[in-house]
């Protein structure tokens, strides 16, 4: 589940996950399906690219057709 509301019980785990990913030391590639109404928005991929340092220089993709 993607915790969107601040009172969602998953928020502490999501915050801890972000803190961990922001220190990731291995190449990190993102691939999204452009029909994923849950996880993909035009800005969602950019959030990952901005917050996870090892995304730099990777061949990130958005695939046409796949959904969640």
ZAZA-12226 format. One record per residue (C-alpha): z, x, y; residue number from 1. Coordinates in nm, 3 decimals. Example, Ala and Ser with C-alpha at 12.3 -4.5 7.8 and 13.67 -1.06 7.14 Angstrom:
<atom pz="0.780" px="1.230" py="-0.450" seq="1"/>
<atom pz="0.714" px="1.367" py="-0.106" seq="2"/>
***
This chain:
<atom pz="0.000" px="0.000" py="0.000" seq="1"/>
<atom pz="-0.078" px="0.118" py="0.350" seq="2"/>
<atom pz="0.239" px="0.057" py="0.557" seq="3"/>
<atom pz="0.114" px="-0.079" py="0.887" seq="4"/>
<atom pz="0.423" px="-0.261" py="1.013" seq="5"/>
<atom pz="0.715" px="-0.043" py="1.130" seq="6"/>
<atom pz="0.963" px="-0.239" py="0.915" seq="7"/>
<atom pz="0.758" px="-0.189" py="0.596" seq="8"/>
<atom pz="0.964" px="-0.015" py="0.326" seq="9"/>
<atom pz="0.679" px="0.230" py="0.266" seq="10"/>
<atom pz="0.693" px="0.379" py="0.617" seq="11"/>
<atom pz="0.940" px="0.663" py="0.537" seq="12"/>
<atom pz="0.729" px="0.773" py="0.240" seq="13"/>
<atom pz="0.409" px="0.756" py="0.448" seq="14"/>
<atom pz="0.570" px="0.966" py="0.722" seq="15"/>
<atom pz="0.688" px="1.223" py="0.466" seq="16"/>
<atom pz="0.339" px="1.234" py="0.317" seq="17"/>
<atom pz="0.184" px="1.300" py="0.661" seq="18"/>
<atom pz="0.439" px="1.577" py="0.724" seq="19"/>
<atom pz="0.343" px="1.739" py="0.394" seq="20"/>
<atom pz="-0.033" px="1.705" py="0.446" seq="21"/>
<atom pz="-0.005" px="1.859" py="0.792" seq="22"/>
<atom pz="0.109" px="2.180" py="0.618" seq="23"/>
<atom pz="-0.154" px="2.169" py="0.339" seq="24"/>
<atom pz="-0.294" px="2.517" py="0.260" seq="25"/>
<atom pz="-0.595" px="2.436" py="0.038" seq="26"/>
<atom pz="-0.941" px="2.299" py="0.125" seq="27"/>
<atom pz="-0.926" px="1.924" py="0.184" seq="28"/>
<atom pz="-1.240" px="1.711" py="0.156" seq="29"/>
<atom pz="-1.261" px="1.345" py="0.263" seq="30"/>
<atom pz="-1.501" px="1.091" py="0.116" seq="31"/>
<atom pz="-1.497" px="0.727" py="0.225" seq="32"/>
<atom pz="-1.702" px="0.423" py="0.127" seq="33"/>
<atom pz="-1.838" px="0.251" py="0.436" seq="34"/>
<atom pz="-1.764" px="-0.096" py="0.293" seq="35"/>
<atom pz="-1.393" px="-0.027" py="0.231" seq="36"/>
<atom pz="-1.223" px="-0.286" py="0.449" seq="37"/>
<atom pz="-0.878" px="-0.148" py="0.362" seq="38"/>
<atom pz="-0.893" px="0.227" py="0.418" seq="39"/>
<atom pz="-1.216" px="0.297" py="0.602" seq="40"/>
<atom pz="-1.264" px="0.246" py="0.970" seq="41"/>
<atom pz="-1.478" px="0.475" py="1.181" seq="42"/>
<atom pz="-1.161" px="0.637" py="1.316" seq="43"/>
<atom pz="-0.974" px="0.662" py="0.983" seq="44"/>
<atom pz="-1.164" px="0.966" py="0.864" seq="45"/>
<atom pz="-1.114" px="1.135" py="1.201" seq="46"/>
<atom pz="-0.737" px="1.082" py="1.180" seq="47"/>
<atom pz="-0.734" px="1.282" py="0.856" seq="48"/>
<atom pz="-0.959" px="1.550" py="1.002" seq="49"/>
<atom pz="-0.734" px="1.584" py="1.306" seq="50"/>
<atom pz="-0.403" px="1.592" py="1.119" seq="51"/>
<atom pz="-0.478" px="1.796" py="0.806" seq="52"/>
<atom pz="-0.563" px="2.155" py="0.901" seq="53"/>
<atom pz="-0.760" px="2.250" py="0.592" seq="54"/>
<atom pz="-1.025" px="1.982" py="0.651" seq="55"/>
<atom pz="-1.205" px="2.220" py="0.888" seq="56"/>
<atom pz="-1.544" px="2.331" py="0.764" seq="57"/>
<atom pz="-1.559" px="2.089" py="0.470" seq="58"/>
<atom pz="-1.865" px="1.869" py="0.400" seq="59"/>
<atom pz="-1.692" px="1.535" py="0.465" seq="60"/>
<atom pz="-1.889" px="1.224" py="0.374" seq="61"/>
<atom pz="-1.908" px="0.852" py="0.426" seq="62"/>
<atom pz="-2.098" px="0.694" py="0.138" seq="63"/>
<atom pz="-2.310" px="0.389" py="0.209" seq="64"/>
<atom pz="-2.224" px="0.092" py="-0.011" seq="65"/>
<atom pz="-1.891" px="0.164" py="-0.186" seq="66"/>
<atom pz="-1.587" px="-0.045" py="-0.104" seq="67"/>
<atom pz="-1.220" px="-0.016" py="-0.195" seq="68"/>
***
